[in-house]
């Protein structure tokens, strides 16, 4: 418990030094993973109906920002958004059971890693990100949930943390995800190839800040997500 509290304190200090990932008052009270954000929604969510192909989208602000378009881009689909802005993979791993497993989906779509590369909760190596993604995938698989690992979206530079040269790191992490998916029965969802420019950054017109998709960006992503989900459901 002492070790966990120390890690929480360190992470909150790191977040407080980052303009894009300022912790909420609740996080400052030690809810580092923001477990409270979806607690009420989770508790009132009915169990999946018979033959319901429930899908949970787990992620950061890119996933959370997509929620406003779910009703039109995924009309009638039992898709649940559990994105939280600014989050990194260790935070998502902490909340993976209540925000994914407990909801009993057939498929989880994980989109994570860009904030780790940006250092939102402190320095992070690619190996650390890979370990957290693998842990989420293993938890899902052990609970009968099919895994879709989404490529990190292309970024040339983070507006809130310039100069990190994230593009090659993102490409390397995506290669690891593709290889991991191929050897662990998961589905690899490649957004990067459809959205990147010649520099490895986001294509013009798909995001206002080079990181977070706008509606046009999400319209590129939606059919790719649907195809990956269909593959995952067929593999059950």
Buried (B, 14 or more C-beta within 10 A) or exposed (E): EEEEEEBBEEBBEBBEEBEBBEBBEEBEEEBBBBBEBBBEEBEEBEEBEEEEBBBBBBBBBBBBBBBEBBEEBBEEBBBBBBBBBBBBBBBBBBBBEBBBBBBBBBBBBBBBBBBBBBBBBBEBEBEBBBBBBBBBBEBBBEBEBBBBBBBBBBBBBBBBBEEEEBBEBBBBBBEBBBEBBEEEEBBBBBBBEBBBBEEBBBBEEBBEBBBBBEEEBBBBBBEBBBEBBEBBBEEE
